[in-house]
């Protein structure tokens, strides 16, 4: 009888010990999984920070190189009239290409999504998309400004050049590869009166946007600053002569 009790007690102790070991192993496994996930997240964050640092350093080096090149150009053209003319020509070309910051009078157009309009408070026959700013709207406005003689244009500080792409990617608009959102600020340098009159002409595109529900504001502004295009211009088929 005594042996039987001892065997039962030992059996219970073995079961409890086995259960305790299983719980301990599970706890260690979960801890290792959490630690592994944390380490992976930290590694990814470190990689992002490293690449951002490399990008920032490359940008600074590019700006420093441009400044050195400009200094060399100025030094080489000080006593050469032909070189001075060429230097001015290069500056003008870069300005026209959008590769330099520019300042001048013009207009600023602000387009906003009409956030007061919700699907719940419009007719089922209404299209809520009409109350939002789309890529096609920006293309129409840019073309109207160019036709009115705008010398430089930007959209949310993205310089518009001959190489600029404007398109929709899902629910966002992409300009020069950068996502932009409402409100959209369009700057244009040129004759303020001519630009304003052309863009605000009755029956024009801005009036159409207002009628469909987009919020529109246009102002004449002095000393507008439009930053240069900071992307890379690559040509595959065009060659200089």
C-alpha positions as CSV (number, residue, x, y, z in Angstrom):
1,X,0.0,0.0,0.0
2,X,2.8,2.3,0.9
3,X,4.6,1.6,-2.4
4,X,1.4,2.4,-4.3
5,X,1.1,5.8,-2.7
6,X,4.8,6.6,-3.4
7,X,4.3,5.6,-7.1
8,X,1.2,7.8,-7.4
9,X,3.0,10.8,-5.8
10,X,6.0,10.4,-8.0
11,X,3.7,10.1,-11.1
12,X,1.9,13.4,-10.1
13,X,5.2,15.1,-9.6
14,X,6.5,14.0,-13.0
15,X,3.4,15.3,-14.7
16,X,3.7,18.7,-12.9
17,X,7.4,18.8,-13.8
18,X,6.6,18.0,-17.4
19,X,3.9,20.7,-17.6
20,X,6.2,23.3,-16.0
21,X,9.0,22.5,-18.5
22,X,6.5,22.9,-21.4
23,X,5.3,26.2,-20.1
24,X,8.9,27.4,-19.7
25,X,9.8,26.3,-23.3
26,X,6.7,28.1,-24.7
27,X,7.6,31.3,-22.8
28,X,11.2,31.2,-24.1
29,X,9.9,30.6,-27.6
30,X,7.5,33.6,-27.4
31,X,10.3,35.7,-26.0
32,X,12.7,34.8,-28.8
33,X,10.0,35.5,-31.4
34,X,9.2,38.9,-29.9
35,X,12.9,39.7,-29.7
36,X,13.5,38.5,-33.3
37,X,10.6,40.8,-34.5
38,X,12.0,43.7,-32.5
39,X,15.5,43.2,-33.9
40,X,14.1,42.9,-37.5
41,X,12.2,46.2,-37.0
42,X,15.3,47.9,-35.6
43,X,17.4,46.6,-38.5
44,X,14.9,47.9,-41.1
45,X,14.8,51.3,-39.4
46,X,18.6,51.4,-39.3
47,X,18.8,50.6,-43.0
48,X,16.3,53.4,-43.8
49,X,18.3,55.9,-41.7
50,X,21.5,54.8,-43.4
51,X,20.0,55.3,-46.9
52,X,18.5,58.6,-46.0
53,X,21.9,59.7,-44.7
54,X,23.6,58.6,-48.0
55,X,20.9,60.5,-50.0
56,X,21.4,63.7,-47.9
57,X,25.2,63.4,-48.3
58,X,24.9,62.9,-52.0
59,X,22.6,65.9,-52.3
60,X,25.0,68.1,-50.4
61,X,27.9,66.9,-52.6
62,X,25.9,67.6,-55.7
63,X,25.2,71.2,-54.5
64,X,28.8,71.7,-53.6
65,X,29.9,70.5,-57.0
66,X,27.5,72.8,-58.7
67,X,28.8,75.8,-56.7
68,X,32.4,74.8,-57.6
69,X,31.5,74.5,-61.2
70,X,29.8,77.9,-61.2
71,X,32.9,79.5,-59.5
72,X,35.1,78.0,-62.2
73,X,32.8,79.2,-65.0
74,X,32.9,82.8,-63.5
75,X,36.6,82.7,-63.2
76,X,37.2,81.5,-66.7
77,X,34.9,84.1,-68.3
78,X,36.1,87.2,-66.5
79,X,38.3,88.5,-69.3
80,X,36.7,86.7,-72.3
81,X,33.7,88.4,-74.0
82,X,32.8,85.3,-76.0
83,X,33.0,83.1,-72.9
84,X,30.9,85.7,-71.0
85,X,28.2,85.4,-73.7
86,X,28.3,81.6,-73.6
87,X,28.0,81.7,-69.8
88,X,24.9,84.0,-70.0
89,X,23.5,81.6,-72.7
90,X,24.0,78.6,-70.4
91,X,22.2,80.4,-67.5
92,X,19.3,81.3,-69.7
93,X,19.0,77.7,-71.0
94,X,19.1,76.4,-67.4
95,X,16.4,78.9,-66.4
96,X,14.2,77.8,-69.3
97,X,14.7,74.2,-68.5
98,X,13.7,74.8,-64.9
99,X,17.1,74.1,-63.4
100,X,17.5,77.3,-61.5
101,X,15.4,79.1,-58.8
102,X,13.5,82.0,-60.2
103,X,11.6,85.0,-58.8
104,X,9.0,87.3,-60.3
105,X,5.5,88.6,-60.2
106,X,2.6,86.4,-61.2
107,X,-0.4,84.6,-59.7
108,X,-1.0,81.8,-57.1
109,X,-3.9,79.4,-57.7
110,X,-5.2,77.3,-54.8
111,X,-7.4,74.3,-55.5
112,X,-9.1,72.4,-52.7
113,X,-11.2,69.3,-52.4
114,X,-14.6,70.2,-51.1
115,X,-14.5,68.3,-47.8
116,X,-18.0,69.5,-46.9
117,X,-19.4,67.1,-49.4
118,X,-20.0,63.5,-48.3
119,X,-21.7,60.6,-49.9
120,X,-24.4,60.8,-47.2
121,X,-25.4,64.4,-48.1
122,X,-25.4,64.2,-51.9
123,X,-27.9,62.7,-54.4
124,X,-27.2,59.1,-55.5
125,X,-27.0,60.6,-59.0
126,X,-24.2,62.9,-58.0
127,X,-20.6,61.9,-58.5
128,X,-18.5,62.7,-55.5
129,X,-15.4,62.6,-57.6
130,X,-16.4,65.9,-59.1
131,X,-15.8,67.6,-55.8
132,X,-12.1,66.5,-55.7
133,X,-9.0,67.8,-57.4
134,X,-7.6,65.3,-60.0
135,X,-4.5,65.0,-62.1
136,X,-6.4,66.0,-65.3
137,X,-7.5,69.2,-63.6
138,X,-3.9,70.2,-62.9
139,X,-2.9,69.4,-66.5
140,X,-5.7,71.6,-67.8
141,X,-4.7,74.5,-65.5
142,X,-0.9,74.2,-66.4
143,X,-1.7,74.2,-70.1
144,X,-3.9,77.3,-69.7
145,X,-1.1,79.1,-67.8
146,X,1.4,78.2,-70.5
147,X,-0.9,79.5,-73.2
148,X,-1.2,82.7,-71.2
149,X,2.5,83.2,-71.3
150,X,3.6,81.8,-67.9
151,X,7.4,81.7,-67.8
152,X,7.7,79.4,-64.8
153,X,5.1,77.1,-63.0
154,X,5.2,74.9,-59.9
155,X,2.6,72.6,-58.2
156,X,3.1,72.3,-54.5
157,X,6.7,73.4,-55.0
158,X,7.3,70.8,-57.8
159,X,8.8,72.7,-60.8
160,X,6.9,72.0,-64.0
161,X,9.3,71.3,-66.9
162,X,9.0,69.6,-70.3
163,X,9.8,66.3,-68.5
164,X,7.2,66.6,-65.8
165,X,4.6,63.9,-65.5
166,X,1.3,64.5,-63.8
167,X,-1.0,61.5,-63.1
168,X,-3.2,59.8,-60.6
169,X,-2.1,56.8,-58.6
170,X,-5.1,55.5,-56.9
171,X,-6.6,58.3,-54.8
172,X,-3.5,60.6,-54.9
173,X,-1.9,62.8,-57.6
174,X,1.7,62.4,-58.5
175,X,3.8,65.2,-59.9
176,X,7.5,64.6,-60.8
177,X,7.2,61.3,-59.0
178,X,6.1,63.0,-55.7
179,X,2.7,62.5,-54.1
180,X,0.7,65.7,-53.5
181,X,-2.6,66.3,-51.8
182,X,-5.2,68.9,-51.3
183,X,-4.9,71.9,-51.0
184,X,-2.9,72.2,-54.3
185,X,-1.0,75.4,-54.7
186,X,-0.1,76.3,-58.3
187,X,2.4,79.2,-58.7
188,X,3.0,80.9,-62.1
189,X,5.4,83.7,-62.9
190,X,4.4,86.1,-65.7
191,X,2.3,89.1,-66.3
192,X,-0.2,89.0,-63.4
193,X,-2.9,90.8,-65.3
194,X,-2.6,88.6,-68.4
195,X,-2.4,85.4,-66.3
196,X,-5.2,86.3,-64.1
197,X,-7.5,87.4,-66.9
198,X,-6.7,84.3,-69.0
199,X,-7.3,81.8,-66.1
200,X,-10.4,83.6,-64.8
201,X,-12.0,84.0,-68.2
202,X,-15.8,83.3,-68.1
203,X,-16.4,79.7,-69.2
204,X,-12.8,78.8,-68.5
205,X,-11.6,75.7,-66.7
206,X,-11.5,77.2,-63.2
207,X,-15.1,78.3,-63.5
208,X,-16.0,74.8,-64.6
209,X,-14.2,73.4,-61.5
210,X,-16.1,75.8,-59.2
211,X,-19.4,74.8,-60.8
212,X,-18.7,71.1,-60.1
213,X,-17.8,71.8,-56.5
214,X,-14.0,72.2,-56.2
215,X,-12.9,75.2,-54.1
216,X,-10.9,77.7,-56.2
217,X,-8.9,80.8,-55.2
218,X,-6.7,82.9,-57.4
219,X,-4.5,85.8,-56.3
220,X,-2.1,88.2,-58.0
221,X,1.2,88.1,-56.1
222,X,4.5,90.0,-56.2
223,X,7.9,88.4,-55.9
224,X,6.8,84.8,-56.2
225,X,9.7,82.3,-55.7
226,X,9.6,79.1,-57.7
227,X,12.3,76.5,-56.9
228,X,14.3,74.7,-59.5
229,X,13.6,71.2,-60.7
230,X,15.6,68.9,-58.5
231,X,15.2,65.7,-60.4
232,X,17.5,64.2,-63.1
233,X,16.9,64.9,-66.8
234,X,17.9,62.1,-69.0
235,X,17.8,62.1,-72.8
236,X,18.0,58.9,-74.8
237,X,17.5,59.9,-78.4
238,X,18.2,63.7,-78.5
239,X,21.8,64.8,-79.3
240,X,23.2,68.3,-79.5
241,X,24.9,69.5,-82.7
